[in-house]
Amino acid sequence: MRTTRLQAKWHTVSEVAEMLGFGLSKTKMLVASGQIRSLKDGRNRRVLPEWVDEYVNRRAAEAA
């Protein structure tokens, strides 16, 4: 039997916080303010991996 592992297509806000090393409150603020793009899925917010990359790249460019 072969097992296939799927890659996450999107992340929860708490997963994004962990990825960035931020607290959940700060990450929720970044999402609510639109600094990190997200979409509403039912009652939850979801963030595409490329949106996390956009935020990181934008912050790096601002620091340069």
mmCIF file as Biopython writes it, N, C-alpha, C and O atoms, coordinates in Angstrom:
data_model
#
loop_
_atom_site.group_PDB
_atom_site.id
_atom_site.type_symbol
_atom_site.label_atom_id
_atom_site.label_alt_id
_atom_site.label_comp_id
_atom_site.label_asym_id
_atom_site.label_entity_id
_atom_site.label_seq_id
_atom_site.pdbx_PDB_ins_code
_atom_site.Cartn_x
_atom_site.Cartn_y
_atom_site.Cartn_z
_atom_site.occupancy
_atom_site.B_iso_or_equiv
_atom_site.auth_seq_id
_atom_site.auth_asym_id
_atom_site.pdbx_PDB_model_num
ATOM 1   N N  . MET A ? 1  ? 0.831   -1.170 0.000  1.0 0.0 1  A 1 
ATOM 2   C CA . MET A ? 1  ? 0.000   0.000  0.000  1.0 0.0 1  A 1 
ATOM 3   C C  . MET A ? 1  ? 0.887   1.249  0.000  1.0 0.0 1  A 1 
ATOM 4   O O  . MET A ? 1  ? 1.863   1.319  0.748  1.0 0.0 1  A 1 
ATOM 5   N N  . ARG A ? 2  ? 0.557   2.207  -0.816 1.0 0.0 2  A 1 
ATOM 6   C CA . ARG A ? 2  ? 1.328   3.426  -0.961 1.0 0.0 2  A 1 
ATOM 7   C C  . ARG A ? 2  ? 0.605   4.579  -0.262 1.0 0.0 2  A 1 
ATOM 8   O O  . ARG A ? 2  ? -0.601  4.760  -0.432 1.0 0.0 2  A 1 
ATOM 9   N N  . THR A ? 3  ? 1.347   5.347  0.520  1.0 0.0 3  A 1 
ATOM 10  C CA . THR A ? 3  ? 0.772   6.489  1.213  1.0 0.0 3  A 1 
ATOM 11  C C  . THR A ? 3  ? 1.265   7.762  0.558  1.0 0.0 3  A 1 
ATOM 12  O O  . THR A ? 3  ? 2.464   7.931  0.338  1.0 0.0 3  A 1 
ATOM 13  N N  . THR A ? 4  ? 0.343   8.657  0.246  1.0 0.0 4  A 1 
ATOM 14  C CA . THR A ? 4  ? 0.671   9.929  -0.359 1.0 0.0 4  A 1 
ATOM 15  C C  . THR A ? 4  ? 0.444   11.024 0.665  1.0 0.0 4  A 1 
ATOM 16  O O  . THR A ? 4  ? -0.629  11.119 1.262  1.0 0.0 4  A 1 
ATOM 17  N N  . ARG A ? 5  ? 1.449   11.839 0.862  1.0 0.0 5  A 1 
ATOM 18  C CA . ARG A ? 5  ? 1.331   12.944 1.804  1.0 0.0 5  A 1 
ATOM 19  C C  . ARG A ? 5  ? 1.079   14.224 1.025  1.0 0.0 5  A 1 
ATOM 20  O O  . ARG A ? 5  ? 1.833   14.572 0.116  1.0 0.0 5  A 1 
ATOM 21  N N  . LEU A ? 6  ? 0.021   14.914 1.388  1.0 0.0 6  A 1 
ATOM 22  C CA . LEU A ? 6  ? -0.340  16.149 0.709  1.0 0.0 6  A 1 
ATOM 23  C C  . LEU A ? 6  ? 0.312   17.342 1.385  1.0 0.0 6  A 1 
ATOM 24  O O  . LEU A ? 6  ? 0.423   17.397 2.609  1.0 0.0 6  A 1 
ATOM 25  N N  . GLN A ? 7  ? 0.736   18.288 0.577  1.0 0.0 7  A 1 
ATOM 26  C CA . GLN A ? 7  ? 1.258   19.548 1.098  1.0 0.0 7  A 1 
ATOM 27  C C  . GLN A ? 7  ? 0.074   20.472 1.368  1.0 0.0 7  A 1 
ATOM 28  O O  . GLN A ? 7  ? -0.902  20.475 0.618  1.0 0.0 7  A 1 
ATOM 29  N N  . ALA A ? 8  ? 0.162   21.240 2.424  1.0 0.0 8  A 1 
ATOM 30  C CA . ALA A ? 8  ? -0.898  22.193 2.735  1.0 0.0 8  A 1 
ATOM 31  C C  . ALA A ? 8  ? -1.007  23.225 1.615  1.0 0.0 8  A 1 
ATOM 32  O O  . ALA A ? 8  ? -0.001  23.781 1.174  1.0 0.0 8  A 1 
ATOM 33  N N  . LYS A ? 9  ? -2.211  23.472 1.169  1.0 0.0 9  A 1 
ATOM 34  C CA . LYS A ? 9  ? -2.439  24.474 0.122  1.0 0.0 9  A 1 
ATOM 35  C C  . LYS A ? 9  ? -2.589  25.857 0.720  1.0 0.0 9  A 1 
ATOM 36  O O  . LYS A ? 9  ? -2.352  26.859 0.046  1.0 0.0 9  A 1 
ATOM 37  N N  . TRP A ? 10 ? -2.984  25.916 1.989  1.0 0.0 10 A 1 
ATOM 38  C CA . TRP A ? 10 ? -3.105  27.171 2.695  1.0 0.0 10 A 1 
ATOM 39  C C  . TRP A ? 10 ? -2.878  26.936 4.167  1.0 0.0 10 A 1 
ATOM 40  O O  . TRP A ? 10 ? -2.886  25.795 4.630  1.0 0.0 10 A 1 
ATOM 41  N N  . HIS A ? 11 ? -2.675  28.011 4.907  1.0 0.0 11 A 1 
ATOM 42  C CA . HIS A ? 11 ? -2.325  27.896 6.313  1.0 0.0 11 A 1 
ATOM 43  C C  . HIS A ? 11 ? -3.346  28.626 7.176  1.0 0.0 11 A 1 
ATOM 44  O O  . HIS A ? 11 ? -3.995  29.570 6.724  1.0 0.0 11 A 1 
ATOM 45  N N  . THR A ? 12 ? -3.479  28.186 8.411  1.0 0.0 12 A 1 
ATOM 46  C CA . THR A ? 12 ? -4.268  28.914 9.389  1.0 0.0 12 A 1 
ATOM 47  C C  . THR A ? 12 ? -3.430  30.081 9.900  1.0 0.0 12 A 1 
ATOM 48  O O  . THR A ? 12 ? -2.220  30.133 9.685  1.0 0.0 12 A 1 
ATOM 49  N N  . VAL A ? 13 ? -4.086  31.009 10.574 1.0 0.0 13 A 1 
ATOM 50  C CA . VAL A ? 13 ? -3.371  32.155 11.125 1.0 0.0 13 A 1 
ATOM 51  C C  . VAL A ? 13 ? -2.365  31.686 12.175 1.0 0.0 13 A 1 
ATOM 52  O O  . VAL A ? 13 ? -1.264  32.230 12.265 1.0 0.0 13 A 1 
ATOM 53  N N  . SER A ? 14 ? -2.732  30.688 12.963 1.0 0.0 14 A 1 
ATOM 54  C CA . SER A ? 14 ? -1.793  30.189 13.975 1.0 0.0 14 A 1 
ATOM 55  C C  . SER A ? 14 ? -0.583  29.507 13.334 1.0 0.0 14 A 1 
ATOM 56  O O  . SER A ? 14 ? 0.522   29.596 13.869 1.0 0.0 14 A 1 
ATOM 57  N N  . GLU A ? 15 ? -0.766  28.833 12.209 1.0 0.0 15 A 1 
ATOM 58  C CA . GLU A ? 15 ? 0.369   28.236 11.500 1.0 0.0 15 A 1 
ATOM 59  C C  . GLU A ? 15 ? 1.290   29.321 10.953 1.0 0.0 15 A 1 
ATOM 60  O O  . GLU A ? 15 ? 2.512   29.182 10.989 1.0 0.0 15 A 1 
ATOM 61  N N  . VAL A ? 16 ? 0.701   30.397 10.448 1.0 0.0 16 A 1 
ATOM 62  C CA . VAL A ? 16 ? 1.500   31.510 9.932  1.0 0.0 16 A 1 
ATOM 63  C C  . VAL A ? 16 ? 2.296   32.146 11.068 1.0 0.0 16 A 1 
ATOM 64  O O  . VAL A ? 16 ? 3.468   32.480 10.896 1.0 0.0 16 A 1 
ATOM 65  N N  . ALA A ? 17 ? 1.662   32.313 12.227 1.0 0.0 17 A 1 
ATOM 66  C CA . ALA A ? 17 ? 2.363   32.876 13.387 1.0 0.0 17 A 1 
ATOM 67  C C  . ALA A ? 17 ? 3.567   32.025 13.734 1.0 0.0 17 A 1 
ATOM 68  O O  . ALA A ? 17 ? 4.649   32.552 13.992 1.0 0.0 17 A 1 
ATOM 69  N N  . GLU A ? 18 ? 3.390   30.730 13.742 1.0 0.0 18 A 1 
ATOM 70  C CA . GLU A ? 18 ? 4.498   29.823 14.060 1.0 0.0 18 A 1 
ATOM 71  C C  . GLU A ? 18 ? 5.595   29.904 13.007 1.0 0.0 18 A 1 
ATOM 72  O O  . GLU A ? 18 ? 6.779   29.909 13.344 1.0 0.0 18 A 1 
ATOM 73  N N  . MET A ? 19 ? 5.212   29.968 11.734 1.0 0.0 19 A 1 
ATOM 74  C CA . MET A ? 19 ? 6.188   30.046 10.647 1.0 0.0 19 A 1 
ATOM 75  C C  . MET A ? 19 ? 7.043   31.311 10.760 1.0 0.0 19 A 1 
ATOM 76  O O  . MET A ? 19 ? 8.251   31.278 10.521 1.0 0.0 19 A 1 
ATOM 77  N N  . LEU A ? 20 ? 6.401   32.429 11.128 1.0 0.0 20 A 1 
ATOM 78  C CA . LEU A ? 20 ? 7.093   33.708 11.189 1.0 0.0 20 A 1 
ATOM 79  C C  . LEU A ? 20 ? 7.770   33.947 12.530 1.0 0.0 20 A 1 
ATOM 80  O O  . LEU A ? 20 ? 8.572   34.870 12.672 1.0 0.0 20 A 1 
ATOM 81  N N  . GLY A ? 21 ? 7.448   33.122 13.505 1.0 0.0 21 A 1 
ATOM 82  C CA . GLY A ? 21 ? 8.018   33.325 14.833 1.0 0.0 21 A 1 
ATOM 83  C C  . GLY A ? 21 ? 7.356   34.472 15.575 1.0 0.0 21 A 1 
ATOM 84  O O  . GLY A ? 21 ? 7.959   35.065 16.470 1.0 0.0 21 A 1 
ATOM 85  N N  . PHE A ? 22 ? 6.113   34.791 15.210 1.0 0.0 22 A 1 
ATOM 86  C CA . PHE A ? 22 ? 5.343   35.860 15.831 1.0 0.0 22 A 1 
ATOM 87  C C  . PHE A ? 22 ? 4.343   35.248 16.793 1.0 0.0 22 A 1 
ATOM 88  O O  . PHE A ? 22 ? 4.039   34.057 16.728 1.0 0.0 22 A 1 
ATOM 89  N N  . GLY A ? 23 ? 3.839   36.080 17.681 1.0 0.0 23 A 1 
ATOM 90  C CA . GLY A ? 23 ? 2.741   35.665 18.533 1.0 0.0 23 A 1 
ATOM 91  C C  . GLY A ? 23 ? 1.443   35.653 17.734 1.0 0.0 23 A 1 
ATOM 92  O O  . GLY A ? 23 ? 1.346   36.271 16.675 1.0 0.0 23 A 1 
ATOM 93  N N  . LEU A ? 24 ? 0.453   34.944 18.254 1.0 0.0 24 A 1 
ATOM 94  C CA . LEU A ? 24 ? -0.830  34.850 17.566 1.0 0.0 24 A 1 
ATOM 95  C C  . LEU A ? 24 ? -1.511  36.213 17.480 1.0 0.0 24 A 1 
ATOM 96  O O  . LEU A ? 24 ? -2.096  36.542 16.448 1.0 0.0 24 A 1 
ATOM 97  N N  . SER A ? 25 ? -1.445  37.005 18.538 1.0 0.0 25 A 1 
ATOM 98  C CA . SER A ? 25 ? -2.086  38.330 18.537 1.0 0.0 25 A 1 
ATOM 99  C C  . SER A ? 25 ? -1.493  39.227 17.455 1.0 0.0 25 A 1 
ATOM 100 O O  . SER A ? 25 ? -2.230  39.890 16.725 1.0 0.0 25 A 1 
ATOM 101 N N  . LYS A ? 26 ? -0.173  39.252 17.348 1.0 0.0 26 A 1 
ATOM 102 C CA . LYS A ? 26 ? 0.483   40.084 16.328 1.0 0.0 26 A 1 
ATOM 103 C C  . LYS A ? 26 ? 0.089   39.613 14.932 1.0 0.0 26 A 1 
ATOM 104 O O  . LYS A ? 26 ? -0.188  40.430 14.054 1.0 0.0 26 A 1 
ATOM 105 N N  . THR A ? 27 ? 0.064   38.306 14.728 1.0 0.0 27 A 1 
ATOM 106 C CA . THR A ? 27 ? -0.285  37.771 13.407 1.0 0.0 27 A 1 
ATOM 107 C C  . THR A ? 27 ? -1.731  38.088 13.063 1.0 0.0 27 A 1 
ATOM 108 O O  . THR A ? 27 ? -2.029  38.433 11.920 1.0 0.0 27 A 1 
ATOM 109 N N  . LYS A ? 28 ? -2.627  37.979 14.021 1.0 0.0 28 A 1 
ATOM 110 C CA . LYS A ? 28 ? -4.032  38.330 13.777 1.0 0.0 28 A 1 
ATOM 111 C C  . LYS A ? 28 ? -4.158  39.802 13.403 1.0 0.0 28 A 1 
ATOM 112 O O  . LYS A ? 28 ? -4.958  40.156 12.537 1.0 0.0 28 A 1 
ATOM 113 N N  . MET A ? 29 ? -3.373  40.663 14.050 1.0 0.0 29 A 1 
ATOM 114 C CA . MET A ? 29 ? -3.381  42.089 13.737 1.0 0.0 29 A 1 
ATOM 115 C C  . MET A ? 29 ? -2.876  42.327 12.315 1.0 0.0 29 A 1 
ATOM 116 O O  . MET A ? 29 ? -3.445  43.138 11.584 1.0 0.0 29 A 1 
ATOM 117 N N  . LEU A ? 30 ? -1.811  41.626 11.920 1.0 0.0 30 A 1 
ATOM 118 C CA . LEU A ? 30 ? -1.282  41.770 10.563 1.0 0.0 30 A 1 
ATOM 119 C C  . LEU A ? 30 ? -2.291  41.311 9.519  1.0 0.0 30 A 1 
ATOM 120 O O  . LEU A ? 30 ? -2.403  41.916 8.453  1.0 0.0 30 A 1 
ATOM 121 N N  . VAL A ? 31 ? -3.017  40.255 9.819  1.0 0.0 31 A 1 
ATOM 122 C CA . VAL A ? 31 ? -4.055  39.759 8.906  1.0 0.0 31 A 1 
ATOM 123 C C  . VAL A ? 31 ? -5.228  40.740 8.864  1.0 0.0 31 A 1 
ATOM 124 O O  . VAL A ? 31 ? -5.709  41.084 7.784  1.0 0.0 31 A 1 
ATOM 125 N N  . ALA A ? 32 ? -5.690  41.192 10.032 1.0 0.0 32 A 1 
ATOM 126 C CA . ALA A ? 32 ? -6.836  42.110 10.093 1.0 0.0 32 A 1 
ATOM 127 C C  . ALA A ? 32 ? -6.542  43.430 9.382  1.0 0.0 32 A 1 
ATOM 128 O O  . ALA A ? 32 ? -7.433  44.018 8.769  1.0 0.0 32 A 1 
ATOM 129 N N  . SER A ? 33 ? -5.300  43.894 9.461  1.0 0.0 33 A 1 
ATOM 130 C CA . SER A ? 33 ? -4.933  45.160 8.824  1.0 0.0 33 A 1 
ATOM 131 C C  . SER A ? 33 ? -4.624  44.997 7.335  1.0 0.0 33 A 1 
ATOM 132 O O  . SER A ? 33 ? -4.435  45.986 6.628  1.0 0.0 33 A 1 
ATOM 133 N N  . GLY A ? 34 ? -4.573  43.752 6.860  1.0 0.0 34 A 1 
ATOM 134 C CA . GLY A ? 34 ? -4.309  43.505 5.446  1.0 0.0 34 A 1 
ATOM 135 C C  . GLY A ? 34 ? -2.834  43.436 5.097  1.0 0.0 34 A 1 
ATOM 136 O O  . GLY A ? 34 ? -2.483  43.284 3.927  1.0 0.0 34 A 1 
ATOM 137 N N  . GLN A ? 35 ? -1.964  43.544 6.095  1.0 0.0 35 A 1 
ATOM 138 C CA . GLN A ? 35 ? -0.534  43.454 5.812  1.0 0.0 35 A 1 
ATOM 139 C C  . GLN A ? 35 ? -0.147  42.050 5.359  1.0 0.0 35 A 1 
ATOM 140 O O  . GLN A ? 35 ? 0.781   41.873 4.570  1.0 0.0 35 A 1 
ATOM 141 N N  . ILE A ? 36 ? -0.869  41.061 5.868  1.0 0.0 36 A 1 
ATOM 142 C CA . ILE A ? 36 ? -0.772  39.687 5.358  1.0 0.0 36 A 1 
ATOM 143 C C  . ILE A ? 36 ? -2.119  39.368 4.740  1.0 0.0 36 A 1 
ATOM 144 O O  . ILE A ? 36 ? -3.143  39.372 5.423  1.0 0.0 36 A 1 
ATOM 145 N N  . ARG A ? 37 ? -2.114  39.093 3.453  1.0 0.0 37 A 1 
ATOM 146 C CA . ARG A ? 37 ? -3.369  38.785 2.758  1.0 0.0 37 A 1 
ATOM 147 C C  . ARG A ? 37 ? -3.960  37.494 3.287  1.0 0.0 37 A 1 
ATOM 148 O O  . ARG A ? 37 ? -3.239  36.587 3.703  1.0 0.0 37 A 1 
ATOM 149 N N  . SER A ? 38 ? -5.282  37.423 3.265  1.0 0.0 38 A 1 
ATOM 150 C CA . SER A ? 38 ? -5.967  36.210 3.710  1.0 0.0 38 A 1 
ATOM 151 C C  . SER A ? 38 ? -7.323  36.132 3.027  1.0 0.0 38 A 1 
ATOM 152 O O  . SER A ? 38 ? -7.771  37.080 2.382  1.0 0.0 38 A 1 
ATOM 153 N N  . LEU A ? 39 ? -7.953  35.001 3.183  1.0 0.0 39 A 1 
ATOM 154 C CA . LEU A ? 39 ? -9.317  34.840 2.694  1.0 0.0 39 A 1 
ATOM 155 C C  . LEU A ? 39 ? -10.142 34.188 3.788  1.0 0.0 39 A 1 
ATOM 156 O O  . LEU A ? 39 ? -9.620  33.478 4.647  1.0 0.0 39 A 1 
ATOM 157 N N  . LYS A ? 40 ? -11.433 34.444 3.738  1.0 0.0 40 A 1 
ATOM 158 C CA . LYS A ? 40 ? -12.353 33.906 4.729  1.0 0.0 40 A 1 
ATOM 159 C C  . LYS A ? 40 ? -12.887 32.581 4.198  1.0 0.0 40 A 1 
ATOM 160 O O  . LYS A ? 40 ? -13.386 32.506 3.076  1.0 0.0 40 A 1 
ATOM 161 N N  . ASP A ? 41 ? -12.777 31.543 5.011  1.0 0.0 41 A 1 
ATOM 162 C CA . ASP A ? 41 ? -13.296 30.214 4.668  1.0 0.0 41 A 1 
ATOM 163 C C  . ASP A ? 41 ? -14.227 29.797 5.805  1.0 0.0 41 A 1 
ATOM 164 O O  . ASP A ? 41 ? -13.785 29.261 6.821  1.0 0.0 41 A 1 
ATOM 165 N N  . GLY A ? 42 ? -15.506 30.048 5.618  1.0 0.0 42 A 1 
ATOM 166 C CA . GLY A ? 42 ? -16.436 29.801 6.713  1.0 0.0 42 A 1 
ATOM 167 C C  . GLY A ? 42 ? -16.182 30.820 7.809  1.0 0.0 42 A 1 
ATOM 168 O O  . GLY A ? 42 ? -16.238 32.025 7.564  1.0 0.0 42 A 1 
ATOM 169 N N  . ARG A ? 43 ? -15.902 30.346 9.012  1.0 0.0 43 A 1 
ATOM 170 C CA . ARG A ? 43 ? -15.624 31.232 10.138 1.0 0.0 43 A 1 
ATOM 171 C C  . ARG A ? 43 ? -14.132 31.471 10.330 1.0 0.0 43 A 1 
ATOM 172 O O  . ARG A ? 43 ? -13.732 32.182 11.252 1.0 0.0 43 A 1 
ATOM 173 N N  . ASN A ? 44 ? -13.321 30.893 9.483  1.0 0.0 44 A 1 
ATOM 174 C CA . ASN A ? 44 ? -11.866 30.944 9.666  1.0 0.0 44 A 1 
ATOM 175 C C  . ASN A ? 44 ? -11.180 31.739 8.571  1.0 0.0 44 A 1 
ATOM 176 O O  . ASN A ? 44 ? -11.710 31.896 7.471  1.0 0.0 44 A 1 
ATOM 177 N N  . ARG A ? 45 ? -9.998  32.235 8.888  1.0 0.0 45 A 1 
ATOM 178 C CA . ARG A ? 45 ? -9.135  32.913 7.928  1.0 0.0 45 A 1 
ATOM 179 C C  . ARG A ? 45 ? -8.087  31.928 7.450  1.0 0.0 45 A 1 
ATOM 180 O O  . ARG A ? 45 ? -7.590  31.123 8.237  1.0 0.0 45 A 1 
ATOM 181 N N  . ARG A ? 46 ? -7.751  31.977 6.192  1.0 0.0 46 A 1 
ATOM 182 C CA . ARG A ? 46 ? -6.723  31.130 5.604  1.0 0.0 46 A 1 
ATOM 183 C C  . ARG A ? 46 ? -5.753  32.005 4.826  1.0 0.0 46 A 1 
ATOM 184 O O  . ARG A ? 46 ? -6.129  33.030 4.258  1.0 0.0 46 A 1 
ATOM 185 N N  . VAL A ? 47 ? -4.496  31.574 4.812  1.0 0.0 47 A 1 
ATOM 186 C CA . VAL A ? 47 ? -3.436  32.337 4.157  1.0 0.0 47 A 1 
ATOM 187 C C  . VAL A ? 47 ? -2.691  31.412 3.202  1.0 0.0 47 A 1 
ATOM 188 O O  . VAL A ? 47 ? -2.213  30.351 3.601  1.0 0.0 47 A 1 
ATOM 189 N N  . LEU A ? 48 ? -2.597  31.817 1.950  1.0 0.0 48 A 1 
ATOM 190 C CA . LEU A ? 48 ? -1.842  31.042 0.978  1.0 0.0 48 A 1 
ATOM 191 C C  . LEU A ? 48 ? -0.351  31.198 1.248  1.0 0.0 48 A 1 
ATOM 192 O O  . LEU A ? 48 ? 0.087   32.261 1.688  1.0 0.0 48 A 1 
ATOM 193 N N  . PRO A ? 49 ? 0.435   30.155 0.990  1.0 0.0 49 A 1 
ATOM 194 C CA . PRO A ? 49 ? 1.885   30.248 1.230  1.0 0.0 49 A 1 
ATOM 195 C C  . PRO A ? 49 ? 2.545   31.425 0.511  1.0 0.0 49 A 1 
ATOM 196 O O  . PRO A ? 49 ? 3.449   32.052 1.062  1.0 0.0 49 A 1 
ATOM 197 N N  . GLU A ? 50 ? 2.111   31.728 -0.696 1.0 0.0 50 A 1 
ATOM 198 C CA . GLU A ? 50 ? 2.738   32.841 -1.428 1.0 0.0 50 A 1 
ATOM 199 C C  . GLU A ? 50 ? 2.413   34.189 -0.781 1.0 0.0 50 A 1 
ATOM 200 O O  . GLU A ? 50 ? 3.171   35.143 -0.954 1.0 0.0 50 A 1 
ATOM 201 N N  . TRP A ? 51 ? 1.312   34.289 -0.047 1.0 0.0 51 A 1 
ATOM 202 C CA . TRP A ? 51 ? 0.990   35.537 0.649  1.0 0.0 51 A 1 
ATOM 203 C C  . TRP A ? 51 ? 1.918   35.745 1.836  1.0 0.0 51 A 1 
ATOM 204 O O  . TRP A ? 51 ? 2.263   36.880 2.166  1.0 0.0 51 A 1 
ATOM 205 N N  . VAL A ? 52 ? 2.322   34.656 2.478  1.0 0.0 52 A 1 
ATOM 206 C CA . VAL A ? 52 ? 3.311   34.755 3.552  1.0 0.0 52 A 1 
ATOM 207 C C  . VAL A ? 52 ? 4.634   35.225 2.950  1.0 0.0 52 A 1 
ATOM 208 O O  . VAL A ? 52 ? 5.299   36.098 3.508  1.0 0.0 52 A 1 
ATOM 209 N N  . ASP A ? 53 ? 5.011   34.647 1.815  1.0 0.0 53 A 1 
ATOM 210 C CA . ASP A ? 53 ? 6.244   35.049 1.131  1.0 0.0 53 A 1 
ATOM 211 C C  . ASP A ? 53 ? 6.197   36.522 0.727  1.0 0.0 53 A 1 
ATOM 212 O O  . ASP A ? 53 ? 7.193   37.233 0.861  1.0 0.0 53 A 1 
ATOM 213 N N  . GLU A ? 54 ? 5.035   36.986 0.230  1.0 0.0 54 A 1 
ATOM 214 C CA . GLU A ? 54 ? 4.889   38.402 -0.145 1.0 0.0 54 A 1 
ATOM 215 C C  . GLU A ? 54 ? 5.161   39.307 1.051  1.0 0.0 54 A 1 
ATOM 216 O O  . GLU A ? 54 ? 5.867   40.308 0.927  1.0 0.0 54 A 1 
ATOM 217 N N  . TYR A ? 55 ? 4.607   38.962 2.201  1.0 0.0 55 A 1 
ATOM 218 C CA . TYR A ? 55 ? 4.809   39.762 3.405  1.0 0.0 55 A 1 
ATOM 219 C C  . TYR A ? 55 ? 6.291   39.799 3.775  1.0 0.0 55 A 1 
ATOM 220 O O  . TYR A ? 55 ? 6.838   40.868 4.043  1.0 0.0 55 A 1 
ATOM 221 N N  . VAL A ? 56 ? 6.937   38.640 3.789  1.0 0.0 56 A 1 
ATOM 222 C CA . VAL A ? 56 ? 8.351   38.562 4.161  1.0 0.0 56 A 1 
ATOM 223 C C  . VAL A ? 56 ? 9.197   39.363 3.170  1.0 0.0 56 A 1 
ATOM 224 O O  . VAL A ? 56 ? 10.087  40.110 3.576  1.0 0.0 56 A 1 
ATOM 225 N N  . ASN A ? 57 ? 8.929   39.212 1.897  1.0 0.0 57 A 1 
ATOM 226 C CA . ASN A ? 57 ? 9.716   39.934 0.880  1.0 0.0 57 A 1 
ATOM 227 C C  . ASN A ? 57 ? 9.501   41.442 0.988  1.0 0.0 57 A 1 
ATOM 228 O O  . ASN A ? 57 ? 10.449  42.212 0.833  1.0 0.0 57 A 1 
ATOM 229 N N  . ARG A ? 58 ? 8.276   41.868 1.250  1.0 0.0 58 A 1 
ATOM 230 C CA . ARG A ? 58 ? 7.985   43.288 1.401  1.0 0.0 58 A 1 
ATOM 231 C C  . ARG A ? 58 ? 8.728   43.855 2.618  1.0 0.0 58 A 1 
ATOM 232 O O  . ARG A ? 58 ? 9.307   44.938 2.534  1.0 0.0 58 A 1 
ATOM 233 N N  . ARG A ? 59 ? 8.715   43.143 3.730  1.0 0.0 59 A 1 
ATOM 234 C CA . ARG A ? 59 ? 9.417   43.595 4.941  1.0 0.0 59 A 1 
ATOM 235 C C  . ARG A ? 59 ? 10.921  43.645 4.702  1.0 0.0 59 A 1 
ATOM 236 O O  . ARG A ? 59 ? 11.591  44.567 5.168  1.0 0.0 59 A 1 
ATOM 237 N N  . ALA A ? 60 ? 11.458  42.666 3.983  1.0 0.0 60 A 1 
ATOM 238 C CA . ALA A ? 60 ? 12.893  42.658 3.685  1.0 0.0 60 A 1 
ATOM 239 C C  . ALA A ? 60 ? 13.262  43.841 2.794  1.0 0.0 60 A 1 
ATOM 240 O O  . ALA A ? 60 ? 14.308  44.462 2.988  1.0 0.0 60 A 1 
ATOM 241 N N  . ALA A ? 61 ? 12.408  44.158 1.815  1.0 0.0 61 A 1 
ATOM 242 C CA . ALA A ? 61 ? 12.663  45.284 0.926  1.0 0.0 61 A 1 
ATOM 243 C C  . ALA A ? 61 ? 12.611  46.602 1.691  1.0 0.0 61 A 1 
ATOM 244 O O  . ALA A ? 61 ? 13.392  47.511 1.413  1.0 0.0 61 A 1 
ATOM 245 N N  . GLU A ? 62 ? 11.686  46.711 2.662  1.0 0.0 62 A 1 
ATOM 246 C CA . GLU A ? 62 ? 11.594  47.925 3.461  1.0 0.0 62 A 1 
ATOM 247 C C  . GLU A ? 62 ? 12.835  48.112 4.328  1.0 0.0 62 A 1 
ATOM 248 O O  . GLU A ? 62 ? 13.244  49.241 4.598  1.0 0.0 62 A 1 
ATOM 249 N N  . ALA A ? 63 ? 13.429  47.014 4.760  1.0 0.0 63 A 1 
ATOM 250 C CA . ALA A ? 63 ? 14.599  47.079 5.624  1.0 0.0 63 A 1 
ATOM 251 C C  . ALA A ? 63 ? 15.877  47.397 4.844  1.0 0.0 63 A 1 
ATOM 252 O O  . ALA A ? 63 ? 16.871  47.853 5.410  1.0 0.0 63 A 1 
ATOM 253 N N  . ALA A ? 64 ? 15.827  47.148 3.536  1.0 0.0 64 A 1 
ATOM 254 C CA . ALA A ? 64 ? 17.023  47.370 2.708  1.0 0.0 64 A 1 
ATOM 255 C C  . ALA A ? 64 ? 17.267  48.835 2.413  1.0 0.0 64 A 1 
ATOM 256 O O  . ALA A ? 64 ? 18.233  49.174 1.729  1.0 0.0 64 A 1 
#
